[in-house]
């Protein structure tokens, strides 16, 4: 039995609440159990210098954890004067995941910046951030279309992410911190609504894992993401 008493294929309770920031063009408060991430989408009418005059836009992300997102207070990275390697890795992953489902030419020469701030962490912050960032981005681009700024929807597909792992020799879906900290192997899957793979991160923590175990993790991720895609659509009223 899992510590949370969930089935091996069961997500934590997931909520996606849009419109939580009155100033941002799009926003989403995403909760995966006790993990909570606030995502805001800002649309800027410019692109990075290296993208200028190419007739295409850009989507990027920033990620951070608030000081008391965990059991003990963490120092703000701004106070340290630099971002950690983990932070840089995660925000690049979020950006890649979102760009994989956006027609950058249809976006025009403008940039969407997704700020993902972890309010509370209990495992799976990067996967929650990706799932909520897609909702915030879609909400922002819906706003631009309603305002007549965009004539077509640049979003080509949905994207969501979920963690899976091998705990006590059993593949399970959506690890919380208690499971993640003791897992024999863990992984993060970023998948699109069409079923294509954007990224898979898989690591043997205490031992290697077998091909059948990996295939079961992949199967769990596909089922979990299917549920997340439905929740994304429901949050946006689609």
ABEGO torsion letter per residue (X at the ends): XBAAGBBAABBBBBBBBBGABAABABBBBBBBEABBBBBBBBBBABBBAAABGAGBBBBBBBBBBBAAABABBBBBAAAAGBBBAAAAAAAAAAAAAAAAABBAAAAEBBBBBBBBBBABBAEGAAAAAAAAAAAAAAAAAAAAAAAGABABBABABBBBBBBBBBBGGBBBBGBBAAAAAABABBBBBBBBAAGBBABBBBBBAABBBBAAAAAAAAAAAAAAAAAAAAAAAAAAGX
